[in-house]
C-alpha cells in the first residue's frame, strides 16, 4: 500500500514521546522525575473551572461559529488593546483548538509549494513539521549562544532567498526562555518590510516573564509591522489550561478569513465549553496568574543557581517561559554504564535509564549540545531531579 510521503516525512513530537514514556514508567511504579512536560503543574483556577460547569448547566454545549464565539473574540480584542496596545476587529480574530492549530491554520493559509519560512535555531519542535505539512520549506537560521540564541540581521540576511515567504518569531522563547527587546524587534520588523515577509509571532508565553524583562508584541511597533504580522497566543500556559485546547490568532482580515475557512473543514469550532472557560480566564480575576508567575520565577532562580554549581554543567538563564537549556557538551565522548555519550539523545536516554530523570534532547530543537528541562513542576521535584543529575554526571 502506498501511503502519504509527506506524512511519512513528518517527525513525531519528541517532547510528547518522552513525556509519555516518563508517565508510563511512573504508572509502572518507578520513581521518575520528569522535566519534560511543557505545561504548568498548577490546576486551572477555580473561577475558570466554575465557568465551564456553568456553561454545561446552561446547555452551551452545541456547535458555535467555526472561528469562535463573539463574546470570546471581544475579550481577546480587549486583551490585545489592554496588554499590547493593538486594535483589532472581530473579523481579525480566530479562536482555535490550541495555539498549535492557529499555527497550522496560518501556514496552510499563506504557503504555496516551495515557499520558505525562516525559523530560528533552536526552535519549538512543531514549527518545521507544520511548515512541511503545508508544503512549505523550513529554513533554519543559526542563532548563536553569545546572542542568547536570538536572530541577528547578519544571520537573517544569510538565510533570505527569493522564495522566502515568512519569518517565525517566538518571544518569550521555547526552549531557551529568551525575550526579544524593542530594538531587536524593530530590526526584525524592518527586515520583514525590506523583503516583504509575513511575520508569524508566537506569543503563547507572553505572561511568563521574570525580573525586569517585559514582553513586547512586534505587531505593536509600527503600522507596517501590524499589517504583516499574525499574532499567535492562547490560554494554555498563562492560565494552566493546556488540556482545554484554546488558542487564538489576530492579524490581517484576509488571512484570518482563510484560516477560518481551513478550520471550518478540519475541526470546525473549538470546544464550546472550553471557549466559555477561556472567556472567564481573560475577563475574570488574574490573582492566580500572578501567583504562578512568582512561583515559576522562584523555581527558575533556584534551578539556574543549582545547575551552575555542578561541575562541568552550565545553562542559559531564561528570561521567560518555563524552560532551562542545560549545556551537556562537556560530557560528550565520556562513558556511562558502558556506553559512550555522543549526543543529547544518548545523554537523555542514559539519564532516564540510570537515574529515572526525563529531559528533552536538544536535537529536538536543533541544538544537540543541550537538553531542555521544564521547571513547570514542584520545587521538591526540581531539587530531587537536579540531585540525580549531579549524581549522574559525577560518574562520567
N, C-alpha and C positions, 0 to 999 in steps of 0.2 A: 504494500500500500504506500502510495506517495503522499506524504504529509507536507505541511507548510514549511518551506525552507526558512522563511522569516521567523516563524515561531521557534523553530529548532535552533536558530542562532541567538535567541534571547537567553541570557544567563539568569537563572533563578536568583532571588534575593538572598545573599549570603547572611545578611543580618537576621532575616526571618528564620533561615535554616538553623543557624547556631542557637538562636533564642529558643526555637522549638526543641532542639536537641537537649539543651540545658533543662528545659521544663520536663522533658521525658525522663531524664536522669533523676531529677528531683522526685518525680512520681514513683520511681523505682526504689526510693528510699535513700538515695545518695545525697550527701550534704553538699549541694552545689551552690556556689556564689556566682550569680550572673551579672556581668557588667554589659550585657548585650542589648537589652531592650531600649528602644528609643521612645519610652513612654513614662510619664510621671507615675510614681508609686502611690500617689495620693488618690483617695476616692473622689469621684465627681462631687462638687459641692452640693449640699443638701437642697438648696433652693432650686438648683438646676434639675436634680432628680425629681423634686416635687412638681416642677413644671411639666415634666414628662408624664407623670402619673395623672396630673390634671388633664393633660391633652387626651390621654386614653379615656378618662372618665367622661370627657365631653364628646367623645366619639370622633376626635380629629385623627382618624386612622385610615383615611382614604387617600386616593391619588391627589396630589397637588399639581400646580403648573410644573412642567418639566424642569424649569430653571429655578424653582423655589417659590416659597410663599411671599406675598407682598410685604407682610409685617417684618419678616426677617431681612428682606432686601433693604427696607428702610432703616432697620437697626444697623446694618452694615454700612449704609451710606452715612449715617450719623457717626458711626465709629471712625470712618475714614476722615470725616471733617474734624472731629474732635481730636483724634490722635495724630493725624498725618497732614492736616490742612489740605485735604484733597476733596474736590467736589465731584460727585457722580450722580447720575440719574438712574432710576430702576432699570432702564434698558442697557445700562453699562455694567450690570451685576449679574453673575450666575452663581448659584449655590449647587454644590456637587457632593458626591459621596466621598468626602475627604479631599484634601488638597491634592493628593495624588491624581484623582480623577480630573481635577481642574487642569493639571499639567498635561495629562493625556489628551484632554479636550483641546487645549490650546495648540499643541503640536500637530494634532490632526487638522486643526482649522487653518494653520499658517503654512505648513510644509508641503512641498511637492517633491517627487522623487529626486534625490540628489542634492537637495538643499542642505547646507551645512549649518550646524548650531555650535557656537563656541561655549565650551564648558570648562570651568576651572578645575585643575587638579591640585588637591583632592576634591572629590565630588560626592554628592549623595548618590547611592548605588543605582537608583532608578532613572536618573536623568538620561544616560546614554541609551538605556533599553527603551524608554518611552520615545526617544527620538527615532530609534531604529524601527520601532513598531509603526511609526508614521512615515516610513520610507525616507527619513532624513539621515544625515551623516553626522554623528557626533565628532567634533574636533576638540581635542583636549589641549588646553592652554596650560603649559607648565608654569606653576607658581612656586616661588622659592621660599624656603624657611625664613630667610632674613627679611622677607616682605610679609611675614606672617601668613604665608600661603594665600595671598590675595593677588588679583590681577595687577599687572603693571602695563603701561602703554607699550613698552618695548615688547613684552610678550604677546600682547594683543595684535600689534602690527605684524609680528612674525607669523601669526596664525590666520590672518584675514586672507580671503581669496574672493574671486568674483562670484563664487557660489554661496558665500556666507549670507544667511538669511536672518539669524537672530543670535542673541547673546544671553546666556543664563547668569544671573547673579543671585547668590544665596547669602543673606545677611540678616541676623546672625547665622553663622555657617555651621552646617553639619557636613563633615565631622570635626572641624577644628575649633569652633566657637568664635572665630574671627568676626569682627564687625567692621564694615567699611565706614570711614568718616566722610564728612561732607565733601572735602576736597577730592578724595578718591572717587566718590560717586559722580561728582561734576566731571571729572576726567573721563569716566566711562560713558557718561551721557553724551559728551562731546564726540567721543569716538563713535558711538552709535549714530549720532547725527551725521558725522563725516561720511560714514559708509552706508547710511540709510538702513540701519538694522532695527529690528524689533527687539525690545528688552523684555525678558521674562524674569520678573523679580519675585523670588520665593522668599516671603517674609513670615513664614509659619512660626519662627521663634521670636517674633518681634517683642513680645512682653518679657522675655527671659534675657535681660541684660544686667550686668553687675558693675559695682563700683561707679565710676564717673562715665561709663560708656552709655551712649544713647543710640537708639535706632532711628535712622532717617530713611524714609522711602525715597528711592531715586526718582519716582514719579512726581514728587513734590518740588523738584529743583528748578524746573523751567517748563514753559508751555510745550516746548518740543519734546522734552522727556515725558511729560504727561501723555502726549498723543501717541508716542511709540511704545509705551510700557503697559504690559499686562501684569498687574499685581496679584500674586497668589497668597492666600492666607487661610486661616481656619481656626477652629476652637480646640483642636485635639491636644496641643501641647500646653497652651496657656490655662485651660480650664480642666485638665485631666479628663478629657473626653475622647480618648483615642478610639474606643470601641463604638462611639456614637456615629462616627464617619460623616462629619460635616466640614466641608471646606468651601471656600468661596474665591471668586476672582473678579477683578474690576479692570475695565480698560475701554478701548475703542469699541463703539457700539456695533460696528460691522463684524469685528472679530468675536465679540460676545454672542452675537446672533448666530454665527457659525458654530461656536462652541455649544450653544443651546440646541442647535439642530442635531449635532453629533450625539449629544447626551440623550435627546429625545428618542433616538433609535438604539441606544445601548442600554442604559439603566433607567431611563425616564427620570422621575423626580427622586431626590434623596428621601430617606425615610421621614414621613410626616412627623412622627413623634419626636425624632431627633432634631428636626427643624425648630419645633416649639421649645425644646430644651436649649438649643443654641440661642434662641431669641432671649431667653432668660439670662443666659450666660453674658450676653453683650449688654443687656439693659439693666440687669439686677446688680446687687452688691458685689464689689470687687475685693472684699476683705481677704477672702481665702486665696485669691490670686497673689496678693501681696505677701501673704504668709508663705506660700510655696516658693516665691522668688527669693525671699530671705533665707529659707532653708536650703535651696539649691546653691545660693552663694556661699553659705557656711560649708556645705559639702565640697564645693569646688575648692575653696581655700584650703581645707584640710587635705584633699586629695593631691593638690599641686605640691603642698609643703611636704607631705609624706613621700611622694614619688621622688622628689628631688633630694630626699635624704638617703635614698637607696643607691648604693654604689653602682655606677655604670648605667643608671636609668635617668632619663630626663623627659620632660613633657612640654607641650605648648600650653601656656597659661590662657585658658579660654576666657573670652570677654563676654560671651553669651551662650545660649542654648544650654545643654547639659551633658557635654561630652568632653573627654580629655584624650588627646592623641599622645600615646606613650611611645617614645623612641626606643626601639629594641635592637637597633643595628649593631650595638656593641657586642651582642651575643651571637651574631652570625658566624658560622664556622666552628662554633663550640658544641660540645657533646652533652646530651642529657639523656639518661636512660638508654644508652647505646645508640642513640640517633644524633646525627649532626643537624643542627638548626641552620637552614639557609634562607628562609623567607618567613613572612608573617603568618602564613597558613600553618607551617610546621611548628612555629612557636605557639600559636593558639591551640593547635591540636595537642601538643605536649603538655601545655599548661592545664587544659581541661582534663586530660588523662591522668596527670600526676597529682595535681592539686585541686581538681574539681572547681576551677575558676574559668568562666566563659568570657572571652573577649572577642571582638570582631577583628579579623585580619585586615591590616591596612590595604592590602591588594584590592579589597572590595571597593575601595575609594580611590584606587590608582596610586597609592602611596605605600609601597611594600616595606619600608623601613620602620613602620609604626603599627601599633594595634590601637583600636578605639575602645575606651572604657566609658560607660554611661554612669553618671552619678545620680541618675533618677532612681535611686534605691536608698535604703536606710543607712544611716551613719554606722550602725552596727555591722551591716553587710560590707560596707566600704572598708571599715577597719580590718575585719577578718580577711576580706579578699586581698587587700594590699599586704597584709602579713603573709598570706600564702604566696603572693607574687614574689615578695622578698625572699622567702624560703626557696622558691623555685629557682630564681636567678643566682642565689648564693651557691647553688650546687652545680653551676655551669662553669 
